[in-house]
Structure formats: C-alpha cells, structure tokens
Amino acid sequence: MKKYCFLILFAAISAATVFGQDTATQQQIDKLSGQIQDLLAAQGKQDQVIAGLRKEISELRDKVNTPQVNDSASREDLKTLAEKVQEIDKKRQADRDLIIKQIEQLGKVSAAPPVKTKPAPKTPAPDETIAPATPQKGYEYTVKAGDTVGSIAKAYRDQGVKVTTTQILKANPGLDATKLYVGKKVFIPDPNAK
C-alpha cells in the first residue's frame, strides 16, 4: 500500500515538474492530483475501517471459542461482519483500480507532445494587488476567512453599492475566485460613482 502511495506521489510530482510551463496541462495535472489525493484519503479511511473490522472479527472468534453463556456472538453475526469486510474490500479494490486509471491518464498527458501556448498573465504575489486597467472609483476590501467573491459583492450591495461579481473580477485582473486567501486586498468598483 505504501509503495502505491509513494508511486502515485512520485508520478504526480514528476508530472508537475516536467510540465510546469504548460498551463493547460498543469491544470489537468492539478485536478487529477487532487482527485488522487481524495481517493488516497478515502482508501486510507477504508483501510482503517477494515483493520477495525478485522480486529472485531478476531475478538468475535475469541468469544466463540471461549464458552460463555450469554455474551457470545452468533454465527449469523460473524457472517454479517464477514460480508461487511468483503464489501469494504471490494470498494477498496475499486478505489485502487480508479487510482491506477488516473495514473495511466497522467501518463498519457505527460506522453503527449507539449502544446505551445501564450505565456499566462502574471499572477500577483500574495501581498500584491493588480490595479485595474482603467482608473475607477471604489473601495479596497481585505479578504476575511470564509469570504467568496459572491459574498463580498452581496455585502457591498447590501450597503447600497450596486456591484456584481463579474465587475469585481474585471476590476481585479488575475484574481482567482476559487483561491481567495485571508488578507488579500481586492478592489471593489463603485459603478454609481462618477
């Protein structure tokens, strides 16, 4: 199991290093890496459940082998438990197959000839804010925990500033709505200001 995890991690890191310059490929690799990490986490949880069930089966076998009048597990209980273990093992195997399939897809992506693309626009550093292309009137907002572009726009609309998420994203080139972090400065344009 550890060999597979190491192999998967190594493949993901190698693929990310080789194709770091290709934005489209990098996005695909990031998505697949995230899916693989999710699958590995799920598989780890299933392995823990299986280990617990195996321990429980062992304890039940010990109870069956020791004569006890009222405190022993029935054969039906053991049979049900064994079926659950088999079901979990089938799910673990399916997850393993899915991980292998994802690795094969990564291999196909890395084997494909690189696609020439225009360089991506400069992404601002965490403390850097990009000014909008044209001077605008508005407000500077500092992102707080749990904020989204939509929740920020709604908060300003509630205060009478008629701004949309699209206007906020246009006013902040390079802002990724899915990757807001606490402390980031965001410019909120005021479409009503003259």
N, C-alpha and C positions, 0 to 999 in steps of 0.2 A: 504494500500500500504506500509506504514512504517513497519507494522507488518511483511509483507512478506520479506521486505528487511532485517529487523532485524533477522528474522528466517533464511534466507539464509546466512547472515553473520555469525550468531551463528553456523550454521551447518558447514560452511566452516572452521571456527576457531576450532571447536571441532574436526572435522575430521583431521585437520592438527596437532593438539596437540596429538591425540591418535596414529597416525601412522607416527609420525615424524621420527622414526627409520627405517622405511621401504622405501627405496629409490624409488623403482618402484611405490609403492602406492602413495608416496609423489609427484612424477612427475605427476601421473594421477590426483591427487587432485589439484595440482597447475594448470594444464591445464584446468580442469573443473572450478576451481575458477576464472581463467582468463576469461573463456567463460561466466561464470555467471556475472562477473563484466561488461563485454562488453554488455551482454543482459540487465543488470540493467541500464547501461548508456543509451542504446538505448530506453529502456522503459521510462526513465526519460525525454528524449528528446521528445518522443511521447506524454507523459503526458503534457508537456509544449505546444506542438502544439495543443493538444485537448483543453487545457484551453484557448489558444488564439482563437481557432475556436469557442468555446462556447461563449466567450466574443463578438466575431464578430457577432455571431448569435443573441445574446441579443441586440446588437446595431442595427442590421438589423430589428429585431422585433419592436424595439422602433421607427425606421424610418417608418416602415409600419403602425404602429398605429397612428403616427402623420401625419396630412395631409401636404404633400409637393408636389409641382407640378413636379419639375424636378429632385429632389435629393433623390428619394426613391428606395429601392431595389425591384426588381420584384419577383414574386413568384418563377420564374424559378431560380433566383439567390439563393434564400433561399433553394430551393430543391437541387440545386447543392452543396451548402455548407453542408446541412444535409447529403448528400450522402458521402461527403468527411469525415465528422466527423464519420460516421458509418464505413467507410473503415479503418480509423485510429484506431478506437476502435477494429475492428476485428484483426488488426495487433498487437495491444497491448495485446489482449487476446491470440493470437498465441504465442507471446513472453512469456507471463505468463505461458502458458502450457509448453513451452520449458524449462523454468526455473524450473518448478516443476519436469519435466522429468530428468533434470540434478541433482536435489537434490535427486531424487529416485536412480539415478545411484551412487551418492556419498554414499547413504545409503547402497547400495549393496556392494560397495567397502569396506566400513567400517565394514560390517557384515561378510565379507569373512575372513577365518582364515588367520593369518599373514603368509607370506611366508618367510622362513628363507633364508637369502642371506648373502653373504660375506660382511664384512664391506666395505663401499666405501672408495676409497683412500682419503687421507687428501686433502681437498681443501684449497688452500692458502688464508690467510687473505688478505684484500685489499692492504696492503703495502708489502706483502710478495711475493717473486718471487721464484719459484722452479727451481733449476738448472737442466739441462738435465742430463740423466743417464750417458752419456759419455762426457768427456770434448770436446768441439768443439770450433772452431774459428767462430766469428761472431760479431754481433752488438747488443747493447742494445737499444731498442726503447721505448719511453714513449707514451702511447696511448693518442690521442687528440680527441676532440669532433667529432663525425661522422665517426671515423675510424672503419673499419672492417678488419678481418684477410686478406681478399682478397685485399682490397685497400692498406694495408700495404705491402703485397707481391708484388703487382704491382709497388708500389713506389720504392721498392728496385730493382726490375727487370729493371725498367726504368734507374736506376743508374748503371746497369751492374752486379748486384748480382743476379745470377740465382737461386732464391729460390721460392718454391711453398708453398701454404697454408698448405699442408699436412706436409711439412718439418717444418714449423713454429709450428704447433700443436704438432708434435712429440718432438720438442726441448723444449716445454713448457708443461710438464705433468700437468694435472689439469686445463689447460686453456680452458675455455668455450667460443667458438667462438661467441655464441649468447649473451654473457654477458660481453662485454668489457666495462671498465669504464675509464674515463679520469684519467690520472696519473698512470695507471697500467704499470709496466715495463715488456716488452716482449723481449725475446732473439730471434734474427734473425740469424739463422745459415748461414754461407757462405760456400756452397758446393764446391766452387772453391778454398778455402783456404787450404793450405797443412800444 
